[in-house]
């Protein structure tokens, strides 16, 4: 079993024991929240505790449904198997005709983040993606803005594409694993969520220290929480109110600190206008 399989196997756990307690205590149908793997060391424990917190606040059981890619989460939401999801801005922009923006995380005082181009630490020369022609490159997820759309857009502006520009490229389906691939020099460069890299720099400096941030994108709207068609207006309002108030609650503020977030805030589709512009320029990538 490789590291990616082990990670996804861990993320697929249903938290059955604690989930059963939440059902017994609150009753009613479970509120289902979709997520891709988070980057915390004890993600099972964290999501179990956060789930119980949300269940108590909602008065209904909560389930976190984890999958290995944004595409799988979007498909579950399309099938009305999820009420909410924490997605990247890229799939939100593409599917916003039927998704509703719930809240946007705030990091370092703003609902914004950047895409980082990272290279091995010993590469002290590279300053932009155009200098990595015929090299090996790591992307995170084909539906990630920071981990695929933005670097694809950069190459598109240079009248090329990942398939034609790099000797080889691959997807890790995890921003943390992009960092690992570059740190181990499995790849000469990688595209990663800057928020994830910055957070890992606080918790795993030995990992990020083996990489160097060669370039940073302009700011984009932070990956949002969204609601699907199956979430009723009443449930939407209740969940939104709970998330917006987390920073004023002791336990809620603790979860935010673990995620390296300030709070959740209201957002508008205009926050993702630059992602929409890049999507129109690139078109639907064939990956």
Secondary structure, 3 states (H helix, E strand, C coil): CCHHHHHHHHHCCCCHHHHHHHHHHHCCCCEEEEEECCCCCCHHHHHHHHHHHHHHHHCCCEEEEEECCHHHHHHHHHCCCCCEEECCHHHHHHHCCCCEEEEEEEECCECEECEEEEEECCCCCCCCHHHHCCCEEEECCCCCHHHHHHHHHHHHHCCCCHHHHCCEEEECCCHHHHHHHHHCCCCCEEEEEHHHHHHHHHHCHHHHCCEEEEEECCCEECCEEEECCCCCHHHHHHHHHHHHCHHHCHHHHHHHHHCCCCEEECCCHHHHHHHHHHHHHHCCCCC
